[in-house]
Amino acid sequence: MGRVIRTGNTPAKERNAHIRTCAELLRLLAEKDHFDDEAKDMAALFVFSLRGVYATIESSADVWDERNYWKRAEALRNDWLWSRKAADDLALLIRREDWEKVPGMLMELFPRFHQVNVVTITRNADHWCGALKALLASKE
């Protein structure tokens, strides 16, 4: 019997896509001199991407739990807990419209994405357009 190769979306592929989105958004936001409507949408998409990162961690950790590797599952959750906390903190700043604190928080997150080499921007405005409205409408 041959190896089974998963060609669909795996948690690792989704996580890498979310991380790439965050890295590109950090670069684009760094080029802005103030928070206009587009930058606010980008910040909201950043929240959704951070939540997506943690969601993939949970699904990966659940697989480890099913195999009774609970130490590994907990270590994975602990290593990536920062993504959930950062998403919650950034969402709170956005909901309070405390835009002057957002750049400082984003700069604190910058080292988390240093491994991503952003040569070209692959995401466009279609990705973040309306993200602020969606974030403000969400219950999370």
N, CA, C and O atoms as CSV, one atom per row, in Angstrom:
chain,resi,resn,atom,element,x,y,z
A,1,MET,N,N,0.842,-1.165,0.000
A,1,MET,CA,C,0.000,0.000,0.000
A,1,MET,C,C,0.899,1.244,0.000
A,1,MET,O,O,1.895,1.295,0.722
A,2,GLY,N,N,0.549,2.219,-0.795
A,2,GLY,CA,C,1.347,3.444,-0.898
A,2,GLY,C,C,1.001,4.454,0.176
A,2,GLY,O,O,0.031,4.312,0.920
A,3,ARG,N,N,1.826,5.470,0.225
A,3,ARG,CA,C,1.589,6.547,1.185
A,3,ARG,C,C,0.371,7.355,0.792
A,3,ARG,O,O,0.067,7.516,-0.390
A,4,VAL,N,N,-0.318,7.856,1.790
A,4,VAL,CA,C,-1.448,8.739,1.558
A,4,VAL,C,C,-0.936,10.173,1.651
A,4,VAL,O,O,-0.397,10.587,2.677
A,5,ILE,N,N,-1.111,10.911,0.580
A,5,ILE,CA,C,-0.658,12.293,0.549
A,5,ILE,C,C,-1.879,13.191,0.563
A,5,ILE,O,O,-2.750,13.096,-0.302
A,6,ARG,N,N,-1.929,14.065,1.559
A,6,ARG,CA,C,-3.057,14.990,1.677
A,6,ARG,C,C,-2.761,16.224,0.827
A,6,ARG,O,O,-1.809,16.960,1.084
A,7,THR,N,N,-3.585,16.431,-0.175
A,7,THR,CA,C,-3.370,17.585,-1.045
A,7,THR,C,C,-4.317,18.729,-0.723
A,7,THR,O,O,-4.203,19.813,-1.296
A,8,GLY,N,N,-5.240,18.498,0.180
A,8,GLY,CA,C,-6.205,19.538,0.541
A,8,GLY,C,C,-5.643,20.503,1.557
A,8,GLY,O,O,-4.443,20.520,1.829
A,9,ASN,N,N,-6.526,21.300,2.110
A,9,ASN,CA,C,-6.106,22.246,3.128
A,9,ASN,C,C,-5.842,21.525,4.436
A,9,ASN,O,O,-6.719,20.843,4.967
A,10,THR,N,N,-4.657,21.674,4.943
A,10,THR,CA,C,-4.294,21.146,6.245
A,10,THR,C,C,-4.194,22.330,7.201
A,10,THR,O,O,-4.077,23.474,6.764
A,11,PRO,N,N,-4.239,22.060,8.491
A,11,PRO,CA,C,-4.075,23.168,9.434
A,11,PRO,C,C,-2.770,23.938,9.223
A,11,PRO,O,O,-2.737,25.159,9.377
A,12,ALA,N,N,-1.709,23.235,8.877
A,12,ALA,CA,C,-0.419,23.912,8.656
A,12,ALA,C,C,-0.487,24.850,7.446
A,12,ALA,O,O,0.050,25.956,7.492
A,13,LYS,N,N,-1.139,24.419,6.375
A,13,LYS,CA,C,-1.277,25.284,5.195
A,13,LYS,C,C,-2.120,26.515,5.515
A,13,LYS,O,O,-1.788,27.629,5.111
A,14,GLU,N,N,-3.202,26.302,6.238
A,14,GLU,CA,C,-4.056,27.436,6.626
A,14,GLU,C,C,-3.300,28.388,7.542
A,14,GLU,O,O,-3.386,29.606,7.385
A,15,ARG,N,N,-2.558,27.835,8.498
A,15,ARG,CA,C,-1.793,28.660,9.422
A,15,ARG,C,C,-0.761,29.490,8.668
A,15,ARG,O,O,-0.597,30.680,8.937
A,16,ASN,N,N,-0.066,28.863,7.726
A,16,ASN,CA,C,0.926,29.590,6.937
A,16,ASN,C,C,0.287,30.697,6.110
A,16,ASN,O,O,0.879,31.762,5.937
A,17,ALA,N,N,-0.912,30.456,5.601
A,17,ALA,CA,C,-1.611,31.491,4.834
A,17,ALA,C,C,-1.986,32.667,5.740
A,17,ALA,O,O,-1.847,33.825,5.346
A,18,HIS,N,N,-2.460,32.369,6.948
A,18,HIS,CA,C,-2.802,33.436,7.894
A,18,HIS,C,C,-1.556,34.217,8.319
A,18,HIS,O,O,-1.588,35.443,8.428
A,19,ILE,N,N,-0.473,33.501,8.555
A,19,ILE,CA,C,0.778,34.155,8.943
A,19,ILE,C,C,1.281,35.040,7.811
A,19,ILE,O,O,1.753,36.151,8.053
A,20,ARG,N,N,1.183,34.560,6.589
A,20,ARG,CA,C,1.588,35.356,5.430
A,20,ARG,C,C,0.729,36.622,5.324
A,20,ARG,O,O,1.245,37.707,5.056
A,21,THR,N,N,-0.567,36.476,5.533
A,21,THR,CA,C,-1.462,37.630,5.502
A,21,THR,C,C,-1.051,38.655,6.550
A,21,THR,O,O,-0.992,39.851,6.263
A,22,CYS,N,N,-0.766,38.189,7.766
A,22,CYS,CA,C,-0.339,39.103,8.830
A,22,CYS,C,C,0.957,39.818,8.454
A,22,CYS,O,O,1.078,41.027,8.655
A,23,ALA,N,N,1.908,39.094,7.920
A,23,ALA,CA,C,3.185,39.705,7.546
A,23,ALA,C,C,2.994,40.761,6.454
A,23,ALA,O,O,3.598,41.832,6.513
A,24,GLU,N,N,2.165,40.463,5.471
A,24,GLU,CA,C,1.909,41.439,4.410
A,24,GLU,C,C,1.179,42.663,4.952
A,24,GLU,O,O,1.479,43.792,4.566
A,25,LEU,N,N,0.223,42.436,5.844
A,25,LEU,CA,C,-0.503,43.566,6.429
A,25,LEU,C,C,0.425,44.447,7.260
A,25,LEU,O,O,0.305,45.672,7.233
A,26,LEU,N,N,1.350,43.833,7.998
A,26,LEU,CA,C,2.309,44.622,8.765
A,26,LEU,C,C,3.143,45.502,7.839
A,26,LEU,O,O,3.395,46.669,8.139
A,27,ARG,N,N,3.560,44.943,6.733
A,27,ARG,CA,C,4.361,45.729,5.787
A,27,ARG,C,C,3.547,46.869,5.192
A,27,ARG,O,O,4.025,48.001,5.109
A,28,LEU,N,N,2.327,46.575,4.781
A,28,LEU,CA,C,1.486,47.617,4.187
A,28,LEU,C,C,1.122,48.703,5.206
A,28,LEU,O,O,1.100,49.888,4.874
A,29,LEU,N,N,0.840,48.298,6.433
A,29,LEU,CA,C,0.494,49.281,7.459
A,29,LEU,C,C,1.700,50.131,7.852
A,29,LEU,O,O,1.544,51.294,8.222
A,30,ALA,N,N,2.890,49.561,7.774
A,30,ALA,CA,C,4.099,50.323,8.089
A,30,ALA,C,C,4.326,51.448,7.082
A,30,ALA,O,O,4.958,52.453,7.406
A,31,GLU,N,N,3.819,51.286,5.877
A,31,GLU,CA,C,3.986,52.300,4.841
A,31,GLU,C,C,2.984,53.441,4.973
A,31,GLU,O,O,3.133,54.475,4.321
A,32,LYS,N,N,1.973,53.263,5.804
A,32,LYS,CA,C,0.957,54.307,5.970
A,32,LYS,C,C,1.402,55.299,7.044
A,32,LYS,O,O,2.061,54.929,8.016
A,33,ASP,N,N,1.032,56.561,6.849
A,33,ASP,CA,C,1.409,57.567,7.833
A,33,ASP,C,C,0.283,57.878,8.823
A,33,ASP,O,O,0.518,58.547,9.829
A,34,HIS,N,N,-0.938,57.400,8.551
A,34,HIS,CA,C,-2.048,57.564,9.479
A,34,HIS,C,C,-3.082,56.471,9.216
A,34,HIS,O,O,-3.021,55.773,8.204
A,35,PHE,N,N,-4.029,56.335,10.139
A,35,PHE,CA,C,-5.049,55.305,9.995
A,35,PHE,C,C,-6.245,55.859,9.227
A,35,PHE,O,O,-7.137,56.489,9.795
A,36,ASP,N,N,-6.236,55.610,7.935
A,36,ASP,CA,C,-7.399,55.945,7.121
A,36,ASP,C,C,-8.349,54.749,7.133
A,36,ASP,O,O,-8.112,53.773,7.845
A,37,ASP,N,N,-9.411,54.822,6.355
A,37,ASP,CA,C,-10.395,53.730,6.350
A,37,ASP,C,C,-9.778,52.416,5.890
A,37,ASP,O,O,-10.111,51.356,6.419
A,38,GLU,N,N,-8.880,52.477,4.909
A,38,GLU,CA,C,-8.238,51.262,4.417
A,38,GLU,C,C,-7.356,50.643,5.501
A,38,GLU,O,O,-7.361,49.425,5.675
A,39,ALA,N,N,-6.614,51.449,6.217
A,39,ALA,CA,C,-5.757,50.941,7.290
A,39,ALA,C,C,-6.589,50.326,8.411
A,39,ALA,O,O,-6.173,49.342,9.023
A,40,LYS,N,N,-7.733,50.886,8.678
A,40,LYS,CA,C,-8.617,50.325,9.708
A,40,LYS,C,C,-9.132,48.955,9.278
A,40,LYS,O,O,-9.215,48.033,10.089
A,41,ASP,N,N,-9.477,48.829,7.999
A,41,ASP,CA,C,-9.889,47.520,7.483
A,41,ASP,C,C,-8.736,46.520,7.568
A,41,ASP,O,O,-8.949,45.353,7.896
A,42,MET,N,N,-7.519,46.973,7.274
A,42,MET,CA,C,-6.346,46.093,7.362
A,42,MET,C,C,-6.139,45.617,8.791
A,42,MET,O,O,-5.853,44.441,9.017
A,43,ALA,N,N,-6.279,46.513,9.751
A,43,ALA,CA,C,-6.116,46.132,11.157
A,43,ALA,C,C,-7.174,45.112,11.573
A,43,ALA,O,O,-6.884,44.184,12.327
A,44,ALA,N,N,-8.389,45.287,11.083
A,44,ALA,CA,C,-9.454,44.326,11.392
A,44,ALA,C,C,-9.160,42.963,10.770
A,44,ALA,O,O,-9.390,41.929,11.397
A,45,LEU,N,N,-8.652,42.960,9.536
A,45,LEU,CA,C,-8.275,41.683,8.914
A,45,LEU,C,C,-7.146,41.027,9.685
A,45,LEU,O,O,-7.086,39.801,9.777
A,46,PHE,N,N,-6.255,41.830,10.238
A,46,PHE,CA,C,-5.169,41.306,11.060
A,46,PHE,C,C,-5.745,40.523,12.244
A,46,PHE,O,O,-5.236,39.460,12.598
A,47,VAL,N,N,-6.800,41.052,12.848
A,47,VAL,CA,C,-7.463,40.357,13.963
A,47,VAL,C,C,-8.006,39.010,13.489
A,47,VAL,O,O,-7.800,37.986,14.141
A,48,PHE,N,N,-8.698,39.018,12.354
A,48,PHE,CA,C,-9.264,37.771,11.836
A,48,PHE,C,C,-8.165,36.759,11.498
A,48,PHE,O,O,-8.335,35.560,11.720
A,49,SER,N,N,-7.049,37.237,10.967
A,49,SER,CA,C,-5.943,36.333,10.636
A,49,SER,C,C,-5.317,35.744,11.892
A,49,SER,O,O,-4.983,34.560,11.920
A,50,LEU,N,N,-5.156,36.559,12.931
A,50,LEU,CA,C,-4.626,36.027,14.195
A,50,LEU,C,C,-5.567,34.988,14.791
A,50,LEU,O,O,-5.123,33.970,15.321
A,51,ARG,N,N,-6.846,35.244,14.703
A,51,ARG,CA,C,-7.821,34.246,15.183
A,51,ARG,C,C,-7.731,32.974,14.354
A,51,ARG,O,O,-7.851,31.872,14.889
A,52,GLY,N,N,-7.521,33.122,13.053
A,52,GLY,CA,C,-7.365,31.962,12.183
A,52,GLY,C,C,-6.137,31.151,12.534
A,52,GLY,O,O,-6.163,29.921,12.487
A,53,VAL,N,N,-5.052,31.843,12.888
A,53,VAL,CA,C,-3.833,31.146,13.308
A,53,VAL,C,C,-4.137,30.285,14.524
A,53,VAL,O,O,-3.782,29.107,14.555
A,54,TYR,N,N,-4.791,30.863,15.526
A,54,TYR,CA,C,-5.057,30.095,16.740
A,54,TYR,C,C,-6.048,28.959,16.486
A,54,TYR,O,O,-5.949,27.901,17.108
A,55,ALA,N,N,-6.989,29.168,15.590
A,55,ALA,CA,C,-7.939,28.102,15.261
A,55,ALA,C,C,-7.221,26.893,14.662
A,55,ALA,O,O,-7.576,25.751,14.953
A,56,THR,N,N,-6.220,27.143,13.832
A,56,THR,CA,C,-5.471,26.019,13.253
A,56,THR,C,C,-4.641,25.322,14.316
A,56,THR,O,O,-4.428,24.111,14.244
A,57,ILE,N,N,-4.176,26.070,15.293
A,57,ILE,CA,C,-3.426,25.470,16.397
A,57,ILE,C,C,-4.338,24.541,17.188
A,57,ILE,O,O,-3.943,23.437,17.561
A,58,GLU,N,N,-5.549,24.994,17.438
A,58,GLU,CA,C,-6.502,24.160,18.170
A,58,GLU,C,C,-6.788,22.856,17.423
A,58,GLU,O,O,-6.842,21.788,18.032
A,59,SER,N,N,-6.969,22.945,16.110
A,59,SER,CA,C,-7.264,21.714,15.363
A,59,SER,C,C,-6.055,20.786,15.351
A,59,SER,O,O,-6.217,19.567,15.410
A,60,SER,N,N,-4.844,21.339,15.275
A,60,SER,CA,C,-3.642,20.501,15.339
A,60,SER,C,C,-3.481,19.879,16.722
A,60,SER,O,O,-3.118,18.710,16.852
A,61,ALA,N,N,-3.753,20.671,17.745
A,61,ALA,CA,C,-3.623,20.154,19.109
A,61,ALA,C,C,-4.662,19.068,19.392
A,61,ALA,O,O,-4.388,18.117,20.123
A,62,ASP,N,N,-5.835,19.213,18.819
A,62,ASP,CA,C,-6.859,18.178,18.996
A,62,ASP,C,C,-6.407,16.840,18.432
A,62,ASP,O,O,-6.707,15.789,18.999
A,63,VAL,N,N,-5.691,16.877,17.322
A,63,VAL,CA,C,-5.161,15.638,16.740
A,63,VAL,C,C,-4.168,14.998,17.699
A,63,VAL,O,O,-4.189,13.783,17.896
A,64,TRP,N,N,-3.288,15.817,18.305
A,64,TRP,CA,C,-2.338,15.279,19.276
A,64,TRP,C,C,-3.066,14.718,20.495
A,64,TRP,O,O,-2.665,13.691,21.043
A,65,ASP,N,N,-4.141,15.394,20.921
A,65,ASP,CA,C,-4.926,14.895,22.052
A,65,ASP,C,C,-5.536,13.534,21.755
A,65,ASP,O,O,-5.543,12.649,22.611
A,66,GLU,N,N,-6.047,13.369,20.539
A,66,GLU,CA,C,-6.659,12.091,20.154
A,66,GLU,C,C,-5.650,10.947,20.199
A,66,GLU,O,O,-6.023,9.798,20.436
A,67,ARG,N,N,-4.378,11.256,19.973
A,67,ARG,CA,C,-3.331,10.237,19.990
A,67,ARG,C,C,-2.705,10.093,21.387
A,67,ARG,O,O,-1.707,9.395,21.564
A,68,ASN,N,N,-3.311,10.765,22.366
A,68,ASN,CA,C,-2.835,10.740,23.753
A,68,ASN,C,C,-1.457,11.366,23.931
A,68,ASN,O,O,-0.714,10.994,24.839
A,69,TYR,N,N,-1.117,12.315,23.063
A,69,TYR,CA,C,0.090,13.111,23.229
A,69,TYR,C,C,-0.308,14.451,23.839
A,69,TYR,O,O,-0.110,15.504,23.233
A,70,TRP,N,N,-0.869,14.398,25.036
A,70,TRP,CA,C,-1.413,15.607,25.627
A,70,TRP,C,C,-0.345,16.630,25.975
A,70,TRP,O,O,-0.614,17.831,25.942
A,71,LYS,N,N,0.866,16.181,26.307
A,71,LYS,CA,C,1.944,17.136,26.592
A,71,LYS,C,C,2.288,17.943,25.339
A,71,LYS,O,O,2.476,19.158,25.401
A,72,ARG,N,N,2.364,17.270,24.242
A,72,ARG,CA,C,2.679,17.943,22.982
A,72,ARG,C,C,1.554,18.899,22.586
A,72,ARG,O,O,1.810,19.998,22.094
A,73,ALA,N,N,0.313,18.476,22.802
A,73,ALA,CA,C,-0.831,19.323,22.475
A,73,ALA,C,C,-0.825,20.590,23.335
A,73,ALA,O,O,-1.057,21.689,22.833
A,74,GLU,N,N,-0.563,20.428,24.613
A,74,GLU,CA,C,-0.533,21.599,25.502
A,74,GLU,C,C,0.644,22.508,25.181
A,74,GLU,O,O,0.518,23.731,25.255
A,75,ALA,N,N,1.777,21.931,24.827
A,75,ALA,CA,C,2.936,22.749,24.455
A,75,ALA,C,C,2.629,23.563,23.196
A,75,ALA,O,O,3.007,24.730,23.098
A,76,LEU,N,N,1.948,22.945,22.243
A,76,LEU,CA,C,1.569,23.650,21.016
A,76,LEU,C,C,0.622,24.800,21.329
A,76,LEU,O,O,0.789,25.909,20.822
A,77,ARG,N,N,-0.363,24.529,22.160
A,77,ARG,CA,C,-1.306,25.591,22.548
A,77,ARG,C,C,-0.590,26.735,23.267
A,77,ARG,O,O,-0.850,27.908,22.997
A,78,ASN,N,N,0.307,26.383,24.177
A,78,ASN,CA,C,1.029,27.413,24.930
A,78,ASN,C,C,1.961,28.232,24.042
A,78,ASN,O,O,2.115,29.437,24.242
A,79,ASP,N,N,2.584,27.575,23.060
A,79,ASP,CA,C,3.495,28.287,22.155
A,79,ASP,C,C,2.769,29.316,21.302
A,79,ASP,O,O,3.356,30.326,20.912
A,80,TRP,N,N,1.505,29.068,21.014
A,80,TRP,CA,C,0.754,29.951,20.122
A,80,TRP,C,C,-0.347,30.729,20.828
A,80,TRP,O,O,-1.163,31.374,20.169
A,81,LEU,N,N,-0.384,30.682,22.138
A,81,LEU,CA,C,-1.395,31.409,22.893
A,81,LEU,C,C,-1.330,32.911,22.630
A,81,LEU,O,O,-2.340,33.609,22.720
A,82,TRP,N,N,-0.147,33.398,22.309
A,82,TRP,CA,C,0.027,34.821,22.027
A,82,TRP,C,C,-0.890,35.285,20.897
A,82,TRP,O,O,-1.342,36.430,20.904
A,83,SER,N,N,-1.171,34.407,19.921
A,83,SER,CA,C,-1.989,34.826,18.775
A,83,SER,C,C,-3.426,35.118,19.193
A,83,SER,O,O,-4.026,36.083,18.718
A,84,ARG,N,N,-3.974,34.306,20.065
A,84,ARG,CA,C,-5.336,34.546,20.542
A,84,ARG,C,C,-5.400,35.804,21.411
A,84,ARG,O,O,-6.317,36.614,21.279
A,85,LYS,N,N,-4.422,35.954,22.294
A,85,LYS,CA,C,-4.388,37.124,23.166
A,85,LYS,C,C,-4.204,38.403,22.345
A,85,LYS,O,O,-4.869,39.407,22.600
A,86,ALA,N,N,-3.315,38.366,21.378
A,86,ALA,CA,C,-3.079,39.542,20.536
A,86,ALA,C,C,-4.324,39.897,19.731
A,86,ALA,O,O,-4.646,41.075,19.572
A,87,ALA,N,N,-5.023,38.887,19.226
A,87,ALA,CA,C,-6.251,39.141,18.471
A,87,ALA,C,C,-7.302,39.797,19.359
A,87,ALA,O,O,-7.970,40.743,18.942
A,88,ASP,N,N,-7.448,39.295,20.582
A,88,ASP,CA,C,-8.426,39.869,21.508
A,88,ASP,C,C,-8.066,41.299,21.897
A,88,ASP,O,O,-8.932,42.173,21.948
A,89,ASP,N,N,-6.782,41.533,22.170
A,89,ASP,CA,C,-6.340,42.872,22.565
A,89,ASP,C,C,-6.503,43.874,21.419
A,89,ASP,O,O,-6.956,44.999,21.625
A,90,LEU,N,N,-6.128,43.450,20.219
A,90,LEU,CA,C,-6.244,44.337,19.059
A,90,LEU,C,C,-7.715,44.611,18.735
A,90,LEU,O,O,-8.073,45.736,18.386
A,91,ALA,N,N,-8.552,43.606,18.847
A,91,ALA,CA,C,-9.986,43.794,18.604
A,91,ALA,C,C,-10.578,44.774,19.612
A,91,ALA,O,O,-11.433,45.589,19.264
A,92,LEU,N,N,-10.126,44.695,20.851
A,92,LEU,CA,C,-10.606,45.622,21.874
A,92,LEU,C,C,-10.200,47.065,21.544
A,92,LEU,O,O,-11.006,47.985,21.685
A,93,LEU,N,N,-8.966,47.256,21.111
A,93,LEU,CA,C,-8.524,48.596,20.725
A,93,LEU,C,C,-9.334,49.135,19.549
A,93,LEU,O,O,-9.687,50.314,19.512
A,94,ILE,N,N,-9.621,48.260,18.598
A,94,ILE,CA,C,-10.382,48.675,17.413
A,94,ILE,C,C,-11.814,49.027,17.800
A,94,ILE,O,O,-12.354,50.032,17.337
A,95,ARG,N,N,-12.427,48.210,18.641
A,95,ARG,CA,C,-13.804,48.495,19.058
A,95,ARG,C,C,-13.898,49.797,19.855
A,95,ARG,O,O,-14.901,50.506,19.777
A,96,ARG,N,N,-12.858,50.106,20.616
A,96,ARG,CA,C,-12.829,51.355,21.380
A,96,ARG,C,C,-12.410,52.553,20.519
A,96,ARG,O,O,-12.425,53.697,20.976
A,97,GLU,N,N,-12.041,52.270,19.276
A,97,GLU,CA,C,-11.529,53.277,18.343
A,97,GLU,C,C,-10.315,53.994,18.930
A,97,GLU,O,O,-10.169,55.210,18.806
A,98,ASP,N,N,-9.463,53.222,19.562
A,98,ASP,CA,C,-8.232,53.724,20.165
A,98,ASP,C,C,-7.091,53.553,19.166
A,98,ASP,O,O,-6.144,52.808,19.417
A,99,TRP,N,N,-7.188,54.242,18.041
A,99,TRP,CA,C,-6.297,54.027,16.903
A,99,TRP,C,C,-4.855,54.436,17.182
A,99,TRP,O,O,-3.943,53.918,16.538
A,100,GLU,N,N,-4.625,55.341,18.113
A,100,GLU,CA,C,-3.244,55.754,18.377
A,100,GLU,C,C,-2.438,54.664,19.081
A,100,GLU,O,O,-1.208,54.702,19.053
A,101,LYS,N,N,-3.104,53.693,19.712
A,101,LYS,CA,C,-2.403,52.586,20.375
A,101,LYS,C,C,-2.180,51.385,19.447
A,101,LYS,O,O,-1.375,50.506,19.753
A,102,VAL,N,N,-2.882,51.349,18.331
A,102,VAL,CA,C,-2.788,50.200,17.422
A,102,VAL,C,C,-1.386,50.045,16.821
A,102,VAL,O,O,-0.873,48.926,16.809
A,103,PRO,N,N,-0.739,51.107,16.321
A,103,PRO,CA,C,0.603,50.920,15.746
A,103,PRO,C,C,1.613,50.337,16.744
A,103,PRO,O,O,2.441,49.504,16.373
A,104,GLY,N,N,1.545,50.770,17.999
A,104,GLY,CA,C,2.458,50.224,19.002
A,104,GLY,C,C,2.239,48.740,19.222
A,104,GLY,O,O,3.193,47.975,19.365
A,105,MET,N,N,0.982,48.340,19.249
A,105,MET,CA,C,0.690,46.920,19.426
A,105,MET,C,C,1.159,46.107,18.223
A,105,MET,O,O,1.696,45.010,18.376
A,106,LEU,N,N,0.953,46.651,17.028
A,106,LEU,CA,C,1.404,45.949,15.826
A,106,LEU,C,C,2.923,45.805,15.816
A,106,LEU,O,O,3.449,44.785,15.371
A,107,MET,N,N,3.629,46.826,16.307
A,107,MET,CA,C,5.092,46.750,16.358
A,107,MET,C,C,5.556,45.689,17.355
A,107,MET,O,O,6.592,45.057,17.150
A,108,GLU,N,N,4.797,45.490,18.427
A,108,GLU,CA,C,5.126,44.425,19.375
A,108,GLU,C,C,4.986,43.050,18.729
A,108,GLU,O,O,5.694,42.112,19.095
A,109,LEU,N,N,4.075,42.935,17.773
A,109,LEU,CA,C,3.842,41.649,17.100
A,109,LEU,C,C,4.803,41.410,15.949
A,109,LEU,O,O,4.926,40.284,15.466
A,110,PHE,N,N,5.470,42.438,15.515
A,110,PHE,CA,C,6.351,42.328,14.353
A,110,PHE,C,C,7.358,41.174,14.458
A,110,PHE,O,O,7.528,40.448,13.479
A,111,PRO,N,N,8.037,40.968,15.603
A,111,PRO,CA,C,8.998,39.855,15.690
A,111,PRO,C,C,8.373,38.467,15.489
A,111,PRO,O,O,9.072,37.522,15.123
A,112,ARG,N,N,7.083,38.345,15.721
A,112,ARG,CA,C,6.421,37.049,15.545
A,112,ARG,C,C,6.366,36.631,14.072
A,112,ARG,O,O,6.175,35.454,13.766
A,113,PHE,N,N,6.533,37.588,13.170
A,113,PHE,CA,C,6.408,37.308,11.743
A,113,PHE,C,C,7.713,37.556,10.988
A,113,PHE,O,O,7.704,37.694,9.765
A,114,HIS,N,N,8.818,37.613,11.700
A,114,HIS,CA,C,10.095,37.915,11.057
A,114,HIS,C,C,10.545,36.827,10.081
A,114,HIS,O,O,11.324,37.106,9.170
A,115,GLN,N,N,10.073,35.607,10.253
A,115,GLN,CA,C,10.498,34.512,9.396
A,115,GLN,C,C,9.870,34.575,7.999
A,115,GLN,O,O,10.313,33.881,7.084
A,116,VAL,N,N,8.837,35.411,7.842
A,116,VAL,CA,C,8.152,35.517,6.552
A,116,VAL,C,C,8.847,36.592,5.729
A,116,VAL,O,O,8.928,37.750,6.140
A,117,ASN,N,N,9.342,36.199,4.574
A,117,ASN,CA,C,10.027,37.125,3.683
A,117,ASN,C,C,9.018,37.661,2.675
A,117,ASN,O,O,8.620,36.956,1.748
A,118,VAL,N,N,8.610,38.902,2.862
A,118,VAL,CA,C,7.611,39.512,1.981
A,118,VAL,C,C,8.348,40.273,0.878
A,118,VAL,O,O,8.786,41.407,1.068
A,119,VAL,N,N,8.471,39.626,-0.267
A,119,VAL,CA,C,9.109,40.276,-1.413
A,119,VAL,C,C,8.044,40.974,-2.251
A,119,VAL,O,O,8.215,42.121,-2.664
A,120,THR,N,N,6.946,40.270,-2.495
A,120,THR,CA,C,5.835,40.864,-3.228
A,120,THR,C,C,4.571,40.705,-2.397
A,120,THR,O,O,4.417,39.744,-1.642
A,121,ILE,N,N,3.688,41.650,-2.552
A,121,ILE,CA,C,2.404,41.607,-1.855
A,121,ILE,C,C,1.442,40.753,-2.684
A,121,ILE,O,O,1.163,41.065,-3.842
A,122,THR,N,N,0.943,39.684,-2.084
A,122,THR,CA,C,0.044,38.784,-2.813
A,122,THR,C,C,-1.417,38.999,-2.441
A,122,THR,O,O,-2.313,38.494,-3.117
A,123,ARG,N,N,-1.657,39.741,-1.372
A,123,ARG,CA,C,-3.031,40.057,-0.978
A,123,ARG,C,C,-3.360,41.452,-1.502
A,123,ARG,O,O,-2.501,42.333,-1.538
A,124,ASN,N,N,-4.604,41.637,-1.904
A,124,ASN,CA,C,-5.013,42.957,-2.375
A,124,ASN,C,C,-6.187,43.450,-1.535
A,124,ASN,O,O,-6.596,42.793,-0.578
A,125,ALA,N,N,-6.718,44.595,-1.898
A,125,ALA,CA,C,-7.772,45.229,-1.101
A,125,ALA,C,C,-9.022,44.363,-0.965
A,125,ALA,O,O,-9.801,44.548,-0.030
A,126,ASP,N,N,-9.219,43.428,-1.878
A,126,ASP,CA,C,-10.373,42.533,-1.759
A,126,ASP,C,C,-10.336,41.728,-0.465
A,126,ASP,O,O,-11.385,41.359,0.063
A,127,HIS,N,N,-9.150,41.455,0.046
A,127,HIS,CA,C,-9.023,40.675,1.273
A,127,HIS,C,C,-9.488,41.453,2.501
A,127,HIS,O,O,-10.121,40.881,3.389
A,128,TRP,N,N,-9.185,42.738,2.562
A,128,TRP,CA,C,-9.503,43.490,3.776
A,128,TRP,C,C,-10.679,44.438,3.644
A,128,TRP,O,O,-11.107,45.024,4.638
A,129,CYS,N,N,-11.200,44.601,2.468
A,129,CYS,CA,C,-12.326,45.507,2.265
A,129,CYS,C,C,-13.543,45.026,3.072
A,129,CYS,O,O,-14.023,43.911,2.873
A,130,GLY,N,N,-14.030,45.867,3.974
A,130,GLY,CA,C,-15.185,45.525,4.797
A,130,GLY,C,C,-14.863,44.755,6.056
A,130,GLY,O,O,-15.773,44.369,6.790
A,131,ALA,N,N,-13.580,44.520,6.328
A,131,ALA,CA,C,-13.210,43.730,7.507
A,131,ALA,C,C,-13.554,44.460,8.806
A,131,ALA,O,O,-13.943,43.829,9.788
A,132,LEU,N,N,-13.414,45.776,8.814
A,132,LEU,CA,C,-13.744,46.533,10.021
A,132,LEU,C,C,-15.222,46.401,10.348
A,132,LEU,O,O,-15.590,46.191,11.504
A,133,LYS,N,N,-16.053,46.521,9.353
A,133,LYS,CA,C,-17.498,46.390,9.560
A,133,LYS,C,C,-17.833,44.994,10.082
A,133,LYS,O,O,-18.663,44.845,10.979
A,134,ALA,N,N,-17.187,43.975,9.518
A,134,ALA,CA,C,-17.417,42.591,9.964
A,134,ALA,C,C,-16.937,42.392,11.403
A,134,ALA,O,O,-17.590,41.696,12.181
A,135,LEU,N,N,-15.816,42.991,11.758
A,135,LEU,CA,C,-15.306,42.855,13.115
A,135,LEU,C,C,-16.231,43.533,14.115
A,135,LEU,O,O,-16.514,42.981,15.178
A,136,LEU,N,N,-16.696,44.715,13.781
A,136,LEU,CA,C,-17.588,45.422,14.693
A,136,LEU,C,C,-18.935,44.720,14.834
A,136,LEU,O,O,-19.591,44.836,15.869
A,137,ALA,N,N,-19.346,43.997,13.804
A,137,ALA,CA,C,-20.623,43.266,13.846
A,137,ALA,C,C,-20.489,41.914,14.565
A,137,ALA,O,O,-21.487,41.354,15.020
A,138,SER,N,N,-19.267,41.393,14.669
A,138,SER,CA,C,-19.085,40.077,15.293
A,138,SER,C,C,-19.189,40.180,16.811
A,138,SER,O,O,-18.980,41.241,17.398
A,139,LYS,N,N,-19.513,39.062,17.421
A,139,LYS,CA,C,-19.684,38.996,18.881
A,139,LYS,C,C,-18.367,38.742,19.594
A,139,LYS,O,O,-18.246,39.046,20.781
A,140,GLU,N,N,-17.375,38.192,18.899
A,140,GLU,CA,C,-16.091,37.838,19.540
A,140,GLU,C,C,-15.293,39.035,19.905
A,140,GLU,O,O,-14.196,38.904,20.449
